[in-house]
């Protein structure tokens, strides 16, 4: 079985190599710091691959409390960067708490739902209220992308747990209540992002600028790309956030459709291993954890690539293991480590 995981490790290494090459090409000053986080992520994957997954799942309540405490600490002592208070200054790097709590909440929610023999309305509402607290604290920062991720994580778990009918009823009620308050809940720039998503050319130099430049970069890459360090959109600073939210556009401009295909195949390998865990793990807690890992990877992959292609609103969601940023990389390294440990519990292993 450990041999078969070689395909997973090959996909992970390829993703990181392509990410580092893209960073070296577009923002070389950030290369060494990201390389350090890649090494740290590899160590985390190795350690969690040897961990006691059953013990970790018993700590679901603890991980939930830690997540809430981290978000509250961020509100008090967090750094304000461009109007958002999302980071705690640890000296050697800024910890983005909305990223690091994702694997913690994945464990917490999986453990909570798996311990319920039958989910009635009361238990469902309690769970959703608990899930709403971190969403609200992240939205206040504000971090719309992470808030959306934390909304859909518990929803995905509940759908798989057979609660889709109850969720449809609650969803309809929530929409009816929230729509009249939409103007107050969303920041002006967030509303602009949603409005320009339909037609970015209504504000080509403002809210629609990011999407326009991103689609130009992707399109100009054509089949084989322009080559390393030859991307005009990124190197001439037309493409904003070329190393974080829009690193996929930077990558495709230089590596083209073929490069995008290689990257997609690497992610699909990760998805396949997650699905294998969902199919073969009979313990409900571990099954739900595999589902959570799959969802977090898939959701952020689809949303990030979608906004780079101009088919989804710009929400600030990173591309897992690829975008620059230590917090995001370490968060997904934790998820990969948990997945690897779960795969070791499955025999025989075929993929």
C-alpha positions as CSV (number, residue, x, y, z in Angstrom):
1,X,0.0,0.0,0.0
2,X,2.8,2.4,0.8
3,X,4.1,1.8,-2.7
4,X,0.8,2.8,-4.2
5,X,0.9,6.1,-2.3
6,X,3.9,6.9,-4.5
7,X,1.5,8.3,-7.1
8,X,0.0,10.6,-4.5
9,X,3.5,11.8,-3.4
10,X,4.5,12.3,-7.1
11,X,1.5,14.5,-7.7
12,X,2.2,16.5,-4.5
13,X,5.9,17.0,-5.5
14,X,4.9,18.0,-9.0
15,X,2.4,20.6,-7.7
16,X,5.0,22.1,-5.4
17,X,7.7,22.2,-8.1
18,X,5.4,23.9,-10.5
19,X,4.4,26.4,-7.8
20,X,8.0,27.2,-6.9
21,X,9.0,27.6,-10.5
22,X,6.1,30.0,-11.1
23,X,7.0,32.0,-8.0
24,X,10.7,32.1,-9.0
25,X,9.6,33.4,-12.4
26,X,7.1,36.0,-11.3
27,X,8.1,37.1,-7.8
28,X,11.6,35.7,-7.1
29,X,12.0,37.5,-3.8
30,X,9.3,35.2,-2.3
31,X,10.9,31.9,-3.6
32,X,13.0,31.1,-0.5
33,X,10.3,31.8,2.0
34,X,7.8,29.6,0.1
35,X,10.5,26.9,-0.2
36,X,10.9,27.0,3.6
37,X,7.1,26.5,4.0
38,X,7.2,23.6,1.5
39,X,9.8,21.9,3.6
40,X,7.8,22.5,6.8
41,X,4.7,21.1,5.0
42,X,6.6,18.0,4.0
43,X,7.6,17.5,7.7
44,X,4.0,17.9,8.8
45,X,2.8,15.4,6.2
46,X,5.4,12.9,7.4
47,X,4.6,13.3,11.1
48,X,0.8,13.2,10.6
49,X,1.3,10.1,8.4
50,X,2.6,8.4,11.6
51,X,0.0,9.8,13.9
52,X,-2.8,8.1,15.8
53,X,-5.8,9.2,13.7
54,X,-8.3,7.7,16.2
55,X,-6.8,9.8,19.0
56,X,-7.0,13.0,16.8
57,X,-10.7,12.3,16.1
58,X,-11.4,12.1,19.9
59,X,-10.0,15.7,20.1
60,X,-12.8,17.2,18.0
61,X,-14.1,19.4,20.7
62,X,-10.7,20.6,21.6
63,X,-9.9,21.5,18.0
64,X,-13.2,23.4,17.7
65,X,-12.4,25.5,20.9
66,X,-8.8,26.1,19.7
67,X,-10.2,27.4,16.3
68,X,-12.6,29.8,18.0
69,X,-9.9,31.0,20.4
70,X,-7.5,31.6,17.5
71,X,-10.1,33.7,15.7
72,X,-10.9,35.7,18.8
73,X,-7.1,36.4,19.4
74,X,-6.9,37.6,15.8
75,X,-9.7,40.1,16.5
76,X,-7.7,41.5,19.4
77,X,-4.1,41.4,18.4
78,X,-4.3,40.7,14.7
79,X,-2.4,42.7,12.1
80,X,-4.4,45.1,9.9
81,X,-3.3,44.6,6.3
82,X,-5.2,46.5,3.6
83,X,-8.3,46.8,5.8
84,X,-8.4,43.2,6.9
85,X,-7.5,41.8,10.3
86,X,-6.6,38.1,9.4
87,X,-3.1,37.6,10.6
88,X,-1.3,37.0,13.9
89,X,2.3,38.2,13.9
90,X,4.4,35.3,15.2
91,X,7.7,37.1,14.4
92,X,9.0,34.7,11.8
93,X,5.8,34.8,9.8
94,X,2.2,36.0,9.9
95,X,-0.3,33.2,10.7
96,X,-3.6,33.5,8.9
97,X,-5.9,31.9,11.4
98,X,-8.8,31.6,8.9
99,X,-6.6,29.2,6.9
100,X,-5.1,27.1,9.7
101,X,-8.5,26.4,11.3
102,X,-9.8,24.6,8.2
103,X,-8.2,21.2,9.1
104,X,-9.1,21.6,12.7
105,X,-12.7,22.2,11.9
106,X,-12.7,19.3,9.4
107,X,-11.7,17.0,12.3
108,X,-14.2,18.6,14.7
109,X,-17.2,18.4,12.4
110,X,-16.4,14.9,11.3
111,X,-16.2,13.7,14.9
112,X,-19.3,15.6,16.0
113,X,-21.6,14.3,13.2
114,X,-20.2,10.7,13.4
115,X,-21.1,10.5,17.1
116,X,-24.8,11.2,16.3
117,X,-26.7,8.0,15.7
118,X,-29.7,9.9,14.2
119,X,-29.7,13.6,13.4
120,X,-33.0,15.2,14.4
121,X,-34.0,18.9,13.9
122,X,-32.6,19.9,17.3
123,X,-29.2,18.3,16.8
124,X,-29.1,19.7,13.3
125,X,-29.7,23.3,14.5
126,X,-27.2,22.9,17.3
127,X,-24.5,21.8,14.8
128,X,-25.3,24.6,12.4
129,X,-25.2,27.2,15.2
130,X,-21.8,25.8,16.2
131,X,-20.6,25.9,12.6
132,X,-21.9,29.5,12.2
133,X,-19.7,30.9,14.9
134,X,-16.4,30.5,13.0
135,X,-18.0,31.6,9.8
136,X,-19.2,34.8,11.5
137,X,-15.8,35.5,13.1
138,X,-14.0,35.0,9.8
139,X,-16.5,37.1,7.9
140,X,-15.9,40.0,10.4
141,X,-12.2,40.1,9.5
142,X,-13.3,40.3,6.6
143,X,-12.3,37.2,4.7
144,X,-15.2,36.3,2.3
145,X,-13.3,33.4,0.6
146,X,-12.5,31.5,3.8
147,X,-16.0,32.3,5.2
148,X,-17.6,30.7,2.1
149,X,-15.3,27.6,2.5
150,X,-16.4,27.3,6.2
151,X,-20.1,27.6,5.2
152,X,-19.9,24.7,2.6
153,X,-17.7,22.4,4.7
154,X,-20.4,21.5,7.3
155,X,-23.1,21.5,4.5
156,X,-21.1,18.9,2.5
157,X,-20.8,16.7,5.6
158,X,-24.5,17.0,6.3
159,X,-25.5,16.2,2.7
160,X,-23.5,13.0,2.8
161,X,-25.0,12.2,6.2
162,X,-28.5,12.1,4.6
163,X,-29.7,15.5,5.8
164,X,-30.3,17.1,2.4
165,X,-34.1,17.5,2.8
166,X,-33.7,19.4,6.1
167,X,-30.9,21.5,4.6
168,X,-33.1,22.5,1.7
169,X,-35.8,23.7,4.1
170,X,-33.3,25.6,6.2
171,X,-31.6,27.0,3.1
172,X,-34.8,28.4,1.8
173,X,-35.5,30.0,5.1
174,X,-32.0,31.5,5.4
175,X,-32.2,32.9,1.8
176,X,-35.5,34.5,2.6
177,X,-34.1,36.1,5.8
178,X,-30.7,37.1,4.4
179,X,-31.6,38.6,1.0
180,X,-33.2,41.7,2.5
181,X,-30.1,42.3,4.6
182,X,-27.6,41.6,1.7
183,X,-26.7,45.3,1.3
184,X,-25.6,45.5,5.0
185,X,-23.9,42.2,5.2
186,X,-21.5,42.7,2.2
187,X,-18.8,45.3,2.1
188,X,-19.0,47.7,-0.9
189,X,-16.0,46.0,-2.6
190,X,-17.5,42.6,-2.1
191,X,-20.8,43.7,-3.8
192,X,-18.7,45.2,-6.6
193,X,-17.0,41.9,-7.1
194,X,-20.3,40.1,-7.5
195,X,-21.7,42.7,-9.8
196,X,-18.7,42.8,-12.1
197,X,-18.6,39.0,-12.2
198,X,-21.5,39.1,-14.6
199,X,-19.8,41.6,-16.9
200,X,-16.3,42.8,-15.7
201,X,-16.1,45.3,-18.6
202,X,-18.7,47.5,-16.8
203,X,-15.8,48.6,-14.6
204,X,-12.7,47.6,-16.5
205,X,-10.3,49.8,-14.4
206,X,-11.9,49.1,-11.1
207,X,-13.6,46.0,-9.8
208,X,-13.5,44.2,-13.1
209,X,-9.7,44.8,-13.6
210,X,-8.5,41.7,-11.9
211,X,-10.7,39.3,-13.9
212,X,-9.9,41.0,-17.2
213,X,-6.2,40.8,-16.7
214,X,-6.4,37.2,-15.5
215,X,-8.4,36.0,-18.5
216,X,-5.9,37.9,-20.8
217,X,-3.0,36.1,-19.1
218,X,-4.7,32.7,-19.4
219,X,-5.6,33.2,-23.1
220,X,-2.2,34.5,-24.1
221,X,-0.6,31.3,-22.8
222,X,-2.2,29.4,-25.7
223,X,-1.0,25.7,-26.1
224,X,2.5,25.7,-24.8
225,X,2.8,29.0,-23.0
226,X,5.2,31.9,-23.4
227,X,8.0,30.3,-21.4
228,X,9.5,30.8,-17.9
229,X,10.0,34.5,-17.1
230,X,8.4,35.5,-20.4
231,X,4.8,36.2,-19.1
232,X,4.0,39.8,-20.0
233,X,0.9,40.1,-17.8
234,X,2.7,39.1,-14.7
235,X,6.1,40.6,-15.3
236,X,4.7,44.0,-16.5
237,X,2.5,44.1,-13.4
238,X,-0.8,44.1,-15.2
239,X,-1.9,41.0,-13.3
240,X,-2.7,41.7,-9.7
241,X,-1.9,39.2,-6.9
242,X,0.0,37.2,-9.4
243,X,1.5,35.0,-6.7
244,X,-1.6,34.4,-4.6
245,X,-5.1,34.6,-5.8
246,X,-4.1,34.7,-9.5
247,X,-1.1,32.5,-9.5
248,X,-2.9,30.1,-11.8
249,X,-3.2,32.8,-14.5
250,X,0.6,33.5,-14.1
251,X,1.3,29.8,-14.4
252,X,-0.9,29.2,-17.5
253,X,0.5,32.3,-19.2
254,X,4.0,30.8,-19.1
255,X,3.2,27.1,-19.4
256,X,0.0,27.2,-21.5
257,X,-2.8,24.7,-21.9
258,X,-0.4,21.7,-21.7
259,X,0.9,23.0,-18.3
260,X,-2.6,23.5,-17.1
261,X,-3.5,20.0,-18.1
262,X,-0.4,18.6,-16.1
263,X,-1.5,20.6,-13.1
264,X,-5.1,19.5,-13.3
265,X,-4.0,15.8,-13.6
266,X,-1.9,16.3,-10.4
267,X,-4.9,17.6,-8.5
268,X,-7.1,14.8,-9.9
269,X,-4.7,12.3,-8.4
270,X,-5.3,13.9,-5.0
271,X,-9.1,13.8,-5.5
272,X,-8.9,10.1,-6.5
273,X,-7.1,9.2,-3.3
274,X,-9.6,11.2,-1.3
275,X,-12.5,9.4,-3.0
276,X,-10.7,6.1,-2.4
277,X,-10.6,6.8,1.3
278,X,-14.4,7.7,1.2
279,X,-15.2,4.5,-0.5
280,X,-13.0,2.1,1.6
281,X,-13.0,3.5,5.1
282,X,-15.8,1.9,7.0
283,X,-15.4,3.8,10.2
284,X,-17.8,6.7,10.0
285,X,-15.5,9.3,11.6
286,X,-12.7,8.5,9.2
287,X,-15.1,8.3,6.3
288,X,-16.4,11.8,7.0
289,X,-12.9,13.1,7.5
290,X,-11.9,11.9,4.1
291,X,-15.0,13.6,2.7
292,X,-14.0,16.8,4.4
293,X,-10.5,16.7,3.0
294,X,-11.9,16.0,-0.5
295,X,-14.3,18.8,-0.2
296,X,-11.8,21.4,1.0
297,X,-9.4,20.5,-1.9
298,X,-12.1,20.4,-4.5
299,X,-14.0,23.5,-3.4
300,X,-10.9,25.7,-3.3
301,X,-9.5,24.2,-6.6
302,X,-12.8,24.9,-8.5
303,X,-13.4,28.4,-7.1
304,X,-9.8,29.6,-7.6
305,X,-9.5,28.2,-11.1
306,X,-13.0,29.5,-11.9
307,X,-12.2,33.0,-10.8
308,X,-8.9,33.0,-12.8
309,X,-10.9,32.0,-15.9
310,X,-13.6,34.6,-15.2
311,X,-16.4,32.1,-14.7
312,X,-16.7,32.6,-10.9
313,X,-16.6,35.8,-8.7
314,X,-13.3,36.9,-7.2
315,X,-13.4,35.8,-3.6
316,X,-9.8,35.6,-2.5
317,X,-9.7,31.8,-2.2
318,X,-6.2,30.3,-2.7
319,X,-5.2,27.4,-5.0
320,X,-4.4,24.6,-2.6
321,X,-0.6,23.9,-2.2
322,X,0.1,26.2,-5.2
323,X,-0.7,29.8,-4.1
324,X,2.0,31.7,-2.2
325,X,1.4,31.8,1.5
326,X,2.6,29.8,4.5
327,X,-0.7,29.5,6.3
328,X,-2.6,28.1,3.4
329,X,0.2,25.7,2.5
330,X,0.6,24.4,6.0
331,X,-3.2,24.0,6.3
332,X,-3.4,21.8,3.3
333,X,-0.3,19.9,4.3
334,X,-2.1,19.0,7.5
335,X,-5.0,17.7,5.4
336,X,-2.6,15.7,3.2
337,X,-0.9,14.2,6.3
338,X,-4.3,13.1,7.7
339,X,-5.2,11.6,4.3
340,X,-2.0,9.7,4.1
341,X,-2.5,8.2,7.6
342,X,-6.0,7.2,6.7
343,X,-4.8,5.5,3.5
344,X,-2.4,3.4,5.6
345,X,-5.4,1.9,7.4
346,X,-6.9,0.5,4.2
347,X,-6.0,-3.0,3.0
348,X,-5.8,-4.1,0.2
349,X,-5.0,-0.8,-1.6
350,X,-5.8,-0.5,-5.3
351,X,-6.2,2.7,-7.3
